Amino acid sequence: MMNKARCILITRISVFIIVSFILLGTIFGCSSTEYVSFEEYEELEDELGRLNTELESASDNYSDIIQINTELHNQLSSKEDEMNRLIRLLSTLQANIDEEEGRAIREGLDEESLAIFDLLKKPQLRPAEIKRVKEVAVQLLETLKLGKLKIDHWRDKEATRDAVRVTIYDFLYGDETGLPEDSYTTEEISVKTDDVFRHVYRVYPILPSPFYA
């Protein structure tokens, strides 16, 4: 739209320039055109000045508009790139979630128990030991949910935090409830206790866990 306006102004100025030459020829006796008064010539000169001012203003505005359009385009392009990045990230996260859900089904566990199982398992376990670790994961989580994790604001008190840690360790180390003793050393059980405690502390501020809602 601004290009059209500039063309119109330039055309108008061109016309007046041509007319001005005719008038100048009339004034100085170089044309057979009818004589024009000096006052009319001054009016013509004023009109040319006004049109020139409009043209300069139009040019400035046009430059501003071009700059604004360029900035808007850059911003939109940047936002589009950011949006595409977020879409890719969400797609990746959704794919990971779908994979975890599928793996939980394949392992015969729910998502919460699967998270504990992943913390407890170790390489080179025999099938029977893997089955045992899965049972430990399910039963340990159930024990915690029915016990210490039901305490309001359990994370805020040192006594309840320590009680949760002790419950985890005793469960993992117990002869009847614990991990396969032939495959886990005492040191490994201590490490697994810390891993599970950190997970429980982060994921279970309240019951049910907001992370699995």
NULOMI-709108 format. One record per residue (C-alpha): residue number from 0; x, y, z. Coordinates in steps of 0.001 Angstrom, whole numbers, always signed. Example, Ala and Ser with C-alpha at 12.3 -4.5 7.8 and 13.67 -1.06 7.14 Angstrom:
2
{0, {+12300, -4500, +7800}},
{1, {+13670, -1060, +7140}},
//
This chain:
213
{0, {+0, +0, +0}},
{1, {+2798, +2415, +791}},
{2, {+4475, +1740, -2564}},
{3, {+1274, +2802, -4310}},
{4, {+1108, +5983, -2248}},
{5, {+4682, +6831, -3123}},
{6, {+4003, +6303, -6824}},
{7, {+1000, +8616, -6678}},
{8, {+3029, +11330, -4955}},
{9, {+5896, +10991, -7410}},
{10, {+3465, +11200, -10299}},
{11, {+1872, +14325, -8863}},
{12, {+5255, +15939, -8355}},
{13, {+6331, +15014, -11878}},
{14, {+3220, +16646, -13275}},
{15, {+3863, +19817, -11306}},
{16, {+7496, +19867, -12370}},
{17, {+6426, +19712, -16010}},
{18, {+3874, +22413, -15410}},
{19, {+6508, +24490, -13636}},
{20, {+8781, +24353, -16660}},
{21, {+5893, +25520, -18800}},
{22, {+5235, +28353, -16391}},
{23, {+8904, +29288, -16294}},
{24, {+8918, +29386, -20064}},
{25, {+5884, +31617, -19959}},
{26, {+7434, +33956, -17426}},
{27, {+10662, +34322, -19371}},
{28, {+8938, +34563, -22741}},
{29, {+10117, +31173, -24058}},
{30, {+6648, +29770, -24648}},
{31, {+3484, +30720, -26439}},
{32, {+1445, +29574, -23468}},
{33, {-751, +32139, -21786}},
{34, {+1109, +34370, -19309}},
{35, {+953, +33251, -15623}},
{36, {+1293, +35726, -12783}},
{37, {+4146, +35615, -10274}},
{38, {+1613, +34983, -7479}},
{39, {+363, +31853, -9274}},
{40, {+3947, +30698, -9681}},
{41, {+4536, +31118, -5917}},
{42, {+1417, +29051, -5219}},
{43, {+2791, +26376, -7537}},
{44, {+6140, +26468, -5739}},
{45, {+4396, +26110, -2358}},
{46, {+2425, +23138, -3646}},
{47, {+5597, +21499, -4893}},
{48, {+7197, +22013, -1499}},
{49, {+4225, +20510, +267}},
{50, {+4218, +17473, -2002}},
{51, {+7928, +17036, -1519}},
{52, {+7415, +17047, +2267}},
{53, {+4670, +14440, +1904}},
{54, {+6959, +12306, -216}},
{55, {+9764, +12494, +2328}},
{56, {+7326, +11610, +5108}},
{57, {+5955, +8750, +3062}},
{58, {+9482, +7476, +2456}},
{59, {+10278, +7617, +6175}},
{60, {+7062, +5849, +7051}},
{61, {+7706, +3250, +4410}},
{62, {+11134, +2526, +5869}},
{63, {+9627, +2258, +9336}},
{64, {+6970, -132, +8098}},
{65, {+9556, -2273, +6334}},
{66, {+11624, -2379, +9526}},
{67, {+8606, -3265, +11663}},
{68, {+7518, -5960, +9224}},
{69, {+11025, -7393, +9233}},
{70, {+11142, -7448, +13039}},
{71, {+7701, -9057, +13213}},
{72, {+8729, -11654, +10671}},
{73, {+11883, -12434, +12656}},
{74, {+9898, -12711, +15887}},
{75, {+7309, -14947, +14287}},
{76, {+10040, -17093, +12764}},
{77, {+11735, -17330, +16165}},
{78, {+8461, -18237, +17871}},
{79, {+7743, -20767, +15147}},
{80, {+11163, -22341, +15700}},
{81, {+10530, -22429, +19447}},
{82, {+7081, -23911, +18918}},
{83, {+8505, -26591, +16632}},
{84, {+11174, -27362, +19235}},
{85, {+8540, -27728, +21941}},
{86, {+6429, -29926, +19689}},
{87, {+9419, -32170, +19016}},
{88, {+10198, -32279, +22747}},
{89, {+6597, -33159, +23618}},
{90, {+6578, -35824, +20933}},
{91, {+9769, -37297, +22355}},
{92, {+8391, -37220, +25896}},
{93, {+5162, -38818, +24772}},
{94, {+7109, -41509, +22953}},
{95, {+9138, -42137, +26119}},
{96, {+5969, -42314, +28198}},
{97, {+4403, -44722, +25736}},
{98, {+7551, -46826, +25829}},
{99, {+7547, -46878, +29640}},
{100, {+3875, -47825, +29715}},
{101, {+4529, -50573, +27197}},
{102, {+7530, -51794, +29174}},
{103, {+5536, -51803, +32393}},
{104, {+2959, -54019, +30724}},
{105, {+5655, -56319, +29388}},
{106, {+7252, -56534, +32832}},
{107, {+3894, -57205, +34459}},
{108, {+4144, -54094, +36648}},
{109, {+2419, -50741, +36963}},
{110, {+4400, -47538, +36422}},
{111, {+5055, -46933, +40107}},
{112, {+6353, -50427, +40752}},
{113, {+8361, -50317, +37535}},
{114, {+10232, -47246, +38806}},
{115, {+11214, -49093, +42000}},
{116, {+12156, -52194, +40022}},
{117, {+14456, -50144, +37783}},
{118, {+16241, -48852, +40873}},
{119, {+16645, -52303, +42402}},
{120, {+17650, -54394, +39406}},
{121, {+21240, -55003, +38373}},
{122, {+22936, -56628, +35389}},
{123, {+23348, -60375, +34952}},
{124, {+20456, -61444, +37138}},
{125, {+18963, -64851, +36430}},
{126, {+15277, -65049, +35434}},
{127, {+14276, -66301, +38869}},
{128, {+16158, -63430, +40501}},
{129, {+14533, -60885, +38198}},
{130, {+11159, -62257, +39195}},
{131, {+12130, -61901, +42847}},
{132, {+13269, -58309, +42400}},
{133, {+9920, -57467, +40785}},
{134, {+8095, -58944, +43773}},
{135, {+10284, -56947, +46131}},
{136, {+9534, -53736, +44230}},
{137, {+5771, -54266, +44393}},
{138, {+5710, -55321, +48037}},
{139, {+8104, -52608, +49213}},
{140, {+6037, -49869, +47582}},
{141, {+2861, -51281, +49075}},
{142, {+4481, -51434, +52525}},
{143, {+5580, -47815, +52313}},
{144, {+2171, -46611, +51103}},
{145, {+379, -48413, +53917}},
{146, {+2846, -47130, +56490}},
{147, {+5151, -44143, +56753}},
{148, {+4125, -42414, +53525}},
{149, {+627, -41923, +54928}},
{150, {+1984, -39551, +57564}},
{151, {+1156, -35927, +56707}},
{152, {+4245, -33948, +55693}},
{153, {+6474, -36916, +56380}},
{154, {+9334, -35260, +54530}},
{155, {+9384, -32297, +56902}},
{156, {+10390, -34269, +59987}},
{157, {+13743, -35921, +60457}},
{158, {+12216, -38740, +62493}},
{159, {+9784, -39754, +59745}},
{160, {+12437, -39419, +57049}},
{161, {+14738, -41707, +59005}},
{162, {+11866, -44121, +59603}},
{163, {+11178, -44344, +55875}},
{164, {+14849, -45016, +55148}},
{165, {+15027, -47718, +57822}},
{166, {+11861, -49336, +56486}},
{167, {+13376, -49516, +53011}},
{168, {+16669, -50946, +54219}},
{169, {+15091, -53542, +56496}},
{170, {+12731, -54625, +53735}},
{171, {+15510, -54998, +51155}},
{172, {+17780, -56796, +53612}},
{173, {+15181, -59063, +55210}},
{174, {+15397, -62799, +54681}},
{175, {+11746, -63126, +53704}},
{176, {+11172, -59772, +51998}},
{177, {+14572, -58814, +50690}},
{178, {+16581, -58959, +47495}},
{179, {+18261, -62212, +46415}},
{180, {+21043, -62570, +48950}},
{181, {+23294, -64476, +46580}},
{182, {+23289, -61580, +44104}},
{183, {+23309, -58488, +46355}},
{184, {+25996, -57593, +48840}},
{185, {+25375, -55566, +51976}},
{186, {+27030, -52582, +50349}},
{187, {+24798, -52904, +47288}},
{188, {+21710, -53054, +49466}},
{189, {+22810, -49851, +51196}},
{190, {+23221, -48155, +47807}},
{191, {+19830, -49421, +46652}},
{192, {+18294, -48146, +49881}},
{193, {+19606, -44652, +49188}},
{194, {+18392, -44806, +45577}},
{195, {+14888, -45856, +46548}},
{196, {+14712, -43327, +49373}},
{197, {+15643, -40440, +47069}},
{198, {+13013, -41581, +44597}},
{199, {+10339, -41919, +47252}},
{200, {+11242, -38560, +48772}},
{201, {+10882, -36844, +45406}},
{202, {+7824, -38653, +44063}},
{203, {+5696, -39182, +47175}},
{204, {+5294, -35900, +49043}},
{205, {+1675, -36990, +49489}},
{206, {-503, -39944, +48588}},
{207, {-1512, -40559, +45920}},
{208, {+1640, -39365, +44186}},
{209, {+1125, -36267, +42027}},
{210, {+3720, -37673, +39657}},
{211, {+1471, -40555, +38693}},
{212, {-1849, -38722, +38739}},
//
